[in-house]
Amino acid sequence: ELDFQGGIGNDNINASATTYVILKGGEGNDVLTGGSGNDNLYGQDDNDTLQGTNSGTGERDTLEGGTGNDRFILADTTKTFYDDGNSTLPGDDDYATIADFNTTDDTIQLRGSSSNYLLSVSGSNTNLYINKPGSEPDELIAVINNQTALSLTASYFSYVASPTLPTITLAVSPASVTEDGTTNLVYTFTRSGVTTNPLTVNYTLGGTATLNTDYTRTGTTNTVTFAAGSSTATVTVDPTADTIVESNETVILTLAAGTGYTIGTTTPVTGTINNDDTTVTSQLSINDITVVEGKDNNAILTVTVDNPNSQPITFNYTTAPINATANVDYTSKTGTITIAPNTSTATISIPILNDNLNEPDEAFTVTLSNPVNATINPEGGIGEVIITDTWQSTLTRTLPNNVENLRLIGTNNINGTGNAGNNNITGNNGINQINGGAGIDTLTGGLGADTFIFQFGQSTISTSDRITDFAINSDKIDLLTQAGNATSAPSSFSRAANSTVTTLQNLVNQVFTDANGATTGNQGLGVNSAALVQVTTGAIAGTYLVINDSTDGFQSSNDLLINITGFTGTLPALGSIPVSNFFI
């Protein structure tokens, strides 16, 4: 607590740093300024100026001018005192009491104009209020004792003007920029008037562009600060390059209210980011493929995008039979495929169903439809899938299980081996080794000096293989033991007399009885021997090789019977034949 008495003369007593004071001016023209608590100020003699607070929030001050022309300060150029800022209460807890106001000699200083205030008589006193807008309660700032006929427009009320605040204007230059360009949108804030101190100005951010996706900006909040001495400040918007085809997008800045300035540009300021990505006409095509039944579990077709798109592409597909049977030869299927942006291919997989039948090629289609962000090539929108039982290869191959046929292609010297099924194995134009394996096989060497490999126990009387194009004196036959090991060629080879029998069993019996058609009497087929015989008529007409193993007599489960259905060259005459003409 401070209790201070001024002396003779003009005193300036400022107790703003003290919470509760009693100030007395004494003689002279004194200036008394109270602190932040409940103060009592007495001007006493002469012309005094009394200010109870520098804000007045939460305090009640008593001001008494005394004799002379006294001035009671209730506001300065920046604020009105005793306004607690509470928009729901009338301010009964903070105000000044002017104890001895004299309308002839004294003055009450307010801020703004008379329209900002209201007077209300209460008994023998008058209450002074700030005129608050709308439904907000008017704010009590003073009680003027012993006065009931005051007027806010009378000369004893003095109004000081608020300081002139800088006006903020906003503009953007350039008004538009290209998305992938080097030029940025620069929003320039300009303030008028005094520029001595820094000033922070608020703005709102809007528009169709998205911050940190379509562009970045200087600063991290919706404020911009003028440096001391500067009349301008800027916010720079840097567009983010992308490849998305989209509409032009806007970045809109609007000045917002704040402290220490007025808004000069009241309308939004719009900058435009111009899209520079062009629409790409993407076209879809699907390929044709051939799959080997039993080898390929799926038909995998490739959809190619001509001019990949920056947007996702979607399309539908569906299968339809040509001569294949849906859900027997392949799985009927429909679906939707999405191709990622800037991607040039996609695949469609259709399951292939194996039936273990040796049958002609079958086919079905895969048709593209309903594209989004693309068109379908009118010449390539339908893919054909051929299902074949024949595996074509330029390399040496052994047929996997469930694949019926093998065709060697090209001119390389490569080999083909069958599986346990009934196979068709065809050589190429090179020198091939052809081995049908188990099963009833059809073997074709093609051009070149080919070797046909037979294993005892595989081409027997009940499962005899066929050679369709044996070239006499060029193609050869190579034998393997029943265990699959190499073995020597027959020790003797002859041509038996022509036969007219009607069964293979009778034919074998005849050859084992007489294997040499050039001698009188029977010359039985010995162990490790072979005989060539022709059946000239009937259902089994043709040329046959009968090969006995190392066991005497006919062994139906092991001895070989080979049907040579086609040959080139001249068959040897009846009787003995050089082994090397046919065997290696």
Stockholm file with secondary structure:
# STOCKHOLM 1.0

chainA/1-584         ELDFQGGIGNDNINASATTYVILKGGEGNDVLTGGSGNDNLYGQDDNDTLQGTNSGTGERDTLEGGTGNDRFILADTTKTFYDDGNSTLPGDDDYATIADFNTTDDTIQLRGSSSNYLLSVSGSNTNLYINKPGSEPDELIAVINNQTALSLTASYFSYVASPTLPTITLAVSPASVTEDGTTNLVYTFTRSGVTTNPLTVNYTLGGTATLNTDYTRTGTTNTVTFAAGSSTATVTVDPTADTIVESNETVILTLAAGTGYTIGTTTPVTGTINNDDTTVTSQLSINDITVVEGKDNNAILTVTVDNPNSQPITFNYTTAPINATANVDYTSKTGTITIAPNTSTATISIPILNDNLNEPDEAFTVTLSNPVNATINPEGGIGEVIITDTWQSTLTRTLPNNVENLRLIGTNNINGTGNAGNNNITGNNGINQINGGAGIDTLTGGLGADTFIFQFGQSTISTSDRITDFAINSDKIDLLTQAGNATSAPSSFSRAANSTVTTLQNLVNQVFTDANGATTGNQGLGVNSAALVQVTTGAIAGTYLVINDSTDGFQSSNDLLINITGFTGTLPALGSIPVSNFFI
#=GR chainA/1-584 SS CEEEECCSSCCEEECTTCSSEEEECCSSSCEEECCSSCCEEECCSSSCEEECCSSCTTCEEEEECCSSCCEEECBCSSCBTTCCCCTTSCCTTSEEEETTCCTTTCEEEEESCGGGEEEEEETTEEEEEECCSTTSCCEEEEEETTCCCCCTTSTTEEEECCCCCCEEEEEEESSEEETTSSCCEEEEEEECSCCSSCEEEEEEEESSSCBTTTEEESSSSSEEEECTTCSEEEEEEEECCCCCCCCCEEEEEEEECCSSCEESCCSCEEEEEECCCCCCCCEEEECCEEEETTTCSEEEEEEEEESCCSSCEEEEEEEEESSSCBTTTBCCCEEEEEECTTCCEEEEEEEBCCCCCCCCCEEEEEEEEEEESSEECTTTSEEEEEEESEEEESSCEECCTTCCEEEECSSSCCEEECCSSCCEEECCSSCCEEECCSSSCEEECCSSCCEEEEETTTSCTTSCEEESCEETTTSEEEEECTTSCBCCCCSEEEECCCBCCSSHHHHHHHHHHCCCTTSSSCCCCCTTEEEEEEECSSTTCEEEEEECCSSSSCCTTTSEEEEECCEESCCCCSEECCGGGTBC
#=GC SS_cons         CEEEECCSSCCEEECTTCSSEEEECCSSSCEEECCSSCCEEECCSSSCEEECCSSCTTCEEEEECCSSCCEEECBCSSCBTTCCCCTTSCCTTSEEEETTCCTTTCEEEEESCGGGEEEEEETTEEEEEECCSTTSCCEEEEEETTCCCCCTTSTTEEEECCCCCCEEEEEEESSEEETTSSCCEEEEEEECSCCSSCEEEEEEEESSSCBTTTEEESSSSSEEEECTTCSEEEEEEEECCCCCCCCCEEEEEEEECCSSCEESCCSCEEEEEECCCCCCCCEEEECCEEEETTTCSEEEEEEEEESCCSSCEEEEEEEEESSSCBTTTBCCCEEEEEECTTCCEEEEEEEBCCCCCCCCCEEEEEEEEEEESSEECTTTSEEEEEEESEEEESSCEECCTTCCEEEECSSSCCEEECCSSCCEEECCSSCCEEECCSSSCEEECCSSCCEEEEETTTSCTTSCEEESCEETTTSEEEEECTTSCBCCCCSEEEECCCBCCSSHHHHHHHHHHCCCTTSSSCCCCCTTEEEEEEECSSTTCEEEEEECCSSSSCCTTTSEEEEECCEESCCCCSEECCGGGTBC
//
